[in-house]
């Protein structure tokens, strides 16, 4: 499940890139949760130096043309500039031909699946510079392709199966965005001024996150929390009220009752 919490507006060419904006948001999260490890994931468009800051890890899908090299070798003790990257591993297709595939079970999209996985420590020098990482490959057991999924992660301690599972975390963002636009109403705002437009979409998504959290802690049947359950089983739920409407000013309530009584229905 994905809960929208931070937002940035990309203003087009000549402004901060989407990768830079994503790095800003990740840095804010890492600074807010200093006692936790923060991991990020994105599709093939989100890679670059801003995401290799070290305050968090990043896992992304590799383009088919991306070239991976081995880890930076130790100093050779000779004159000249030391090497910045190791031997060429190549593209995902090149790596798949030399991979030591292993059978693993991964839990992705809500179910366990058996797949084949392989990993290579290395550098994606064109995108993340000298930041060490891993090339992770996955394929279905009966696949006829050299590989089905190629990933690069900056988490050097992550196993291949865990890297595949972590990348699958990206998918909940898609239905969350769709729900915000189609259900919560972020896509239906009729604003025109700049400030109103910039506020409307984040506000709608934040309301969606608040509603999701409220439902999870107050009335989620899957968690055994029912609106009709006794108060002892719903410690976070507000106490039930017997009034048919919220308590208002007595004069205001009397006026509302008088107005309602004077209304008659006609066929």
C-alpha positions as CSV (number, residue, x, y, z in Angstrom):
1,X,0.0,0.0,0.0
2,X,1.3,3.4,-0.9
3,X,0.4,6.6,1.1
4,X,1.2,9.9,-0.6
5,X,3.0,12.2,1.9
6,X,5.3,14.5,-0.1
7,X,4.9,16.3,-3.4
8,X,6.9,18.2,-5.9
9,X,5.8,19.9,-9.1
10,X,8.0,19.5,-12.2
11,X,7.9,22.8,-14.0
12,X,9.4,21.7,-17.3
13,X,12.6,22.2,-19.2
14,X,15.1,24.5,-17.7
15,X,14.1,23.7,-14.1
16,X,15.1,21.1,-11.6
17,X,14.8,17.6,-13.1
18,X,12.3,15.0,-11.9
19,X,15.3,13.0,-10.6
20,X,16.5,16.0,-8.6
21,X,13.1,16.5,-7.1
22,X,12.8,12.9,-6.2
23,X,16.2,13.1,-4.4
24,X,15.0,16.2,-2.5
25,X,11.9,14.3,-1.3
26,X,14.0,11.2,-0.3
27,X,16.4,13.5,1.6
28,X,13.5,15.0,3.5
29,X,12.2,11.6,4.5
30,X,15.7,10.4,5.6
31,X,16.1,13.6,7.7
32,X,12.7,13.1,9.3
33,X,13.3,9.4,10.1
34,X,16.9,9.4,11.2
35,X,16.4,6.2,13.3
36,X,15.1,4.3,10.3
37,X,16.7,3.0,7.1
38,X,15.0,4.7,4.1
39,X,14.8,2.8,0.8
40,X,13.5,4.3,-2.4
41,X,12.5,2.7,-5.7
42,X,11.5,4.1,-9.1
43,X,11.1,3.1,-12.7
44,X,13.8,3.3,-15.4
45,X,13.5,7.1,-15.7
46,X,14.6,7.7,-12.1
47,X,18.4,7.3,-12.0
48,X,21.2,9.7,-11.6
49,X,23.8,11.3,-9.3
50,X,21.3,13.2,-7.1
51,X,20.0,9.8,-5.9
52,X,23.4,8.6,-4.8
53,X,23.7,10.9,-1.9
54,X,24.2,8.2,0.7
55,X,21.4,9.1,3.1
56,X,19.1,6.5,1.6
57,X,19.3,3.6,-0.9
58,X,17.8,3.5,-4.3
59,X,16.6,0.7,-6.6
60,X,15.6,1.2,-10.2
61,X,15.0,-0.7,-13.3
62,X,17.8,-0.8,-15.8
63,X,17.3,0.3,-19.4
64,X,18.3,-2.5,-21.9
65,X,21.2,-0.3,-23.2
66,X,22.7,0.4,-19.7
67,X,26.3,-0.8,-19.3
68,X,27.5,-2.0,-15.9
69,X,31.1,-2.3,-14.9
70,X,32.8,-4.2,-12.1
71,X,33.5,-2.6,-8.7
72,X,36.4,-0.1,-8.4
73,X,39.6,-2.1,-8.2
74,X,42.2,-1.4,-5.4
75,X,45.2,0.8,-6.2
76,X,47.7,-1.0,-8.4
77,X,50.7,0.7,-6.9
78,X,51.8,2.1,-10.2
79,X,52.1,5.6,-11.6
80,X,49.2,7.4,-13.1
81,X,45.6,7.9,-12.2
82,X,43.9,4.9,-10.4
83,X,41.1,3.2,-12.2
84,X,37.6,4.3,-11.3
85,X,35.7,1.2,-12.4
86,X,36.4,-2.5,-12.9
87,X,36.1,-4.7,-15.9
88,X,33.1,-4.3,-18.2
89,X,30.1,-6.6,-17.2
90,X,28.0,-5.2,-20.1
91,X,24.3,-4.8,-20.6
92,X,21.7,-7.0,-18.8
93,X,21.7,-9.3,-21.8
94,X,25.5,-9.7,-21.6
95,X,25.3,-10.4,-17.9
96,X,22.5,-12.9,-18.3
97,X,24.7,-15.0,-20.5
98,X,27.3,-15.4,-17.8
99,X,25.0,-15.4,-14.8
100,X,25.0,-18.0,-12.1
101,X,21.2,-18.4,-11.9
102,X,19.6,-19.5,-8.6
103,X,16.1,-20.6,-7.8
104,X,14.5,-18.3,-5.2
105,X,11.1,-17.6,-3.9
106,X,10.0,-14.0,-3.8
107,X,6.8,-12.4,-2.5
108,X,5.6,-9.9,-5.1
109,X,2.2,-8.4,-5.8
110,X,0.7,-10.3,-2.8
111,X,1.7,-13.8,-3.6
112,X,4.8,-16.1,-3.5
113,X,6.5,-16.8,-6.8
114,X,9.4,-19.0,-7.8
115,X,11.8,-17.3,-10.1
116,X,15.5,-17.4,-11.1
117,X,17.8,-14.6,-9.9
118,X,21.4,-13.6,-10.3
119,X,23.4,-10.7,-9.0
120,X,26.7,-8.9,-9.9
121,X,28.4,-6.3,-7.7
122,X,29.3,-3.3,-9.9
123,X,29.0,0.3,-10.9
124,X,26.6,2.1,-13.1
125,X,29.1,4.8,-13.8
126,X,27.1,6.7,-16.4
127,X,24.2,7.3,-13.8
128,X,25.5,6.9,-10.3
129,X,29.2,7.6,-10.8
130,X,31.5,5.9,-8.2
131,X,28.6,4.8,-6.0
132,X,28.9,1.0,-5.5
133,X,25.8,-1.1,-6.2
134,X,24.5,-4.3,-7.6
135,X,23.1,-5.6,-10.9
136,X,20.2,-7.9,-10.2
137,X,18.6,-10.1,-12.9
138,X,15.4,-12.1,-12.8
139,X,13.6,-14.4,-15.1
140,X,10.7,-16.9,-15.0
141,X,11.7,-20.5,-14.8
142,X,10.1,-21.3,-18.2
143,X,11.1,-18.0,-19.8
144,X,12.7,-18.1,-23.3
145,X,14.2,-14.7,-22.9
146,X,17.8,-14.1,-21.6
147,X,16.2,-12.2,-18.6
148,X,12.8,-10.7,-17.7
149,X,13.8,-8.0,-15.4
150,X,17.1,-6.1,-14.8
151,X,17.6,-3.9,-11.7
152,X,20.3,-1.8,-10.2
153,X,20.3,-1.1,-6.5
154,X,22.6,1.0,-4.4
155,X,22.0,-1.3,-1.4
156,X,25.2,-3.5,-1.6
157,X,24.0,-5.7,1.3
158,X,20.7,-6.7,-0.4
159,X,20.2,-10.2,-1.6
160,X,18.8,-10.8,-5.1
161,X,15.4,-12.0,-3.9
162,X,15.1,-9.0,-1.5
163,X,16.0,-6.6,-4.3
164,X,13.3,-8.0,-6.5
165,X,10.7,-7.7,-3.7
166,X,11.8,-4.1,-3.0
167,X,11.3,-3.1,-6.6
168,X,7.8,-4.5,-6.5
169,X,7.0,-1.9,-3.8
170,X,6.8,0.6,-6.7
171,X,3.6,-0.8,-8.1
172,X,1.3,0.4,-5.2
173,X,2.1,3.9,-6.3
174,X,0.2,3.4,-9.6
175,X,-3.2,2.4,-8.1
176,X,-2.7,5.0,-5.3
177,X,-2.3,7.8,-8.0
178,X,-5.2,6.4,-9.9
179,X,-7.4,6.4,-6.8
180,X,-6.4,10.0,-5.9
181,X,-7.3,11.2,-9.4
182,X,-10.5,9.2,-9.9
183,X,-11.9,8.6,-6.4
184,X,-10.6,11.3,-4.1
185,X,-10.9,14.0,-6.7
186,X,-7.4,15.3,-7.3
187,X,-8.0,15.2,-11.0
188,X,-11.4,17.1,-10.8
189,X,-10.2,20.4,-9.3
190,X,-11.6,23.4,-11.2
191,X,-8.8,25.8,-10.1
192,X,-7.2,28.3,-12.4
193,X,-4.8,30.4,-10.4
194,X,-1.2,29.1,-9.8
195,X,-1.4,28.9,-6.1
196,X,-4.7,27.1,-6.1
197,X,-3.6,24.5,-8.6
198,X,-0.4,23.9,-6.6
199,X,-2.4,23.3,-3.4
200,X,-5.3,21.3,-4.7
201,X,-3.6,18.1,-5.8
202,X,-1.4,17.7,-2.7
203,X,-4.3,18.4,-0.4
204,X,-6.5,15.8,-2.2
205,X,-3.8,13.2,-1.9
206,X,-3.1,14.0,1.8
207,X,-6.8,13.5,2.5
208,X,-6.6,10.1,0.8
209,X,-3.7,9.1,3.0
210,X,-5.6,10.3,6.1
211,X,-8.7,8.3,5.1
212,X,-6.6,5.2,4.5
213,X,-4.9,5.5,7.9
214,X,-8.2,6.1,9.7
215,X,-9.8,3.1,8.1
216,X,-6.9,0.9,9.0
217,X,-6.9,1.7,12.7
218,X,-10.6,2.2,13.2
219,X,-12.8,-0.1,11.1
220,X,-10.9,-2.5,8.9
221,X,-12.7,-5.8,8.9
222,X,-9.6,-7.6,7.7
223,X,-7.9,-6.6,11.0
224,X,-10.9,-7.7,13.1
225,X,-12.1,-4.2,13.7
226,X,-15.8,-3.8,13.0
227,X,-18.0,-0.7,13.6
228,X,-20.4,-2.8,15.6
229,X,-17.7,-4.3,17.8
230,X,-17.7,-3.4,21.6
231,X,-15.6,-0.3,22.4
232,X,-13.0,-2.5,24.2
233,X,-11.9,-4.0,20.8
234,X,-11.8,-0.5,19.2
235,X,-9.6,1.5,21.5
236,X,-8.7,4.1,18.8
237,X,-12.3,4.6,17.6
238,X,-14.3,7.5,19.0
239,X,-17.2,6.5,21.4
240,X,-20.5,5.9,19.8
241,X,-23.0,8.7,20.1
242,X,-26.8,8.4,20.3
243,X,-27.7,11.8,18.9
244,X,-29.0,11.7,15.3
245,X,-27.0,14.9,14.5
246,X,-24.0,16.7,16.0
247,X,-24.5,18.9,19.0
248,X,-25.1,22.5,17.9
249,X,-26.2,25.7,19.4
250,X,-29.8,25.3,20.8
251,X,-31.2,28.3,19.0
252,X,-29.7,27.1,15.7
253,X,-31.0,23.5,16.2
254,X,-34.5,24.9,17.0
255,X,-34.5,27.0,13.9
256,X,-33.4,24.0,11.8
257,X,-36.3,21.9,13.2
258,X,-38.8,24.7,12.5
259,X,-37.6,25.1,8.9
260,X,-37.8,21.3,8.3
261,X,-41.3,21.1,9.8
262,X,-42.6,23.8,7.4
263,X,-41.5,21.8,4.3
264,X,-44.2,19.7,2.6
265,X,-43.7,17.2,-0.2
266,X,-45.9,17.5,-3.3
267,X,-46.4,14.8,-5.9
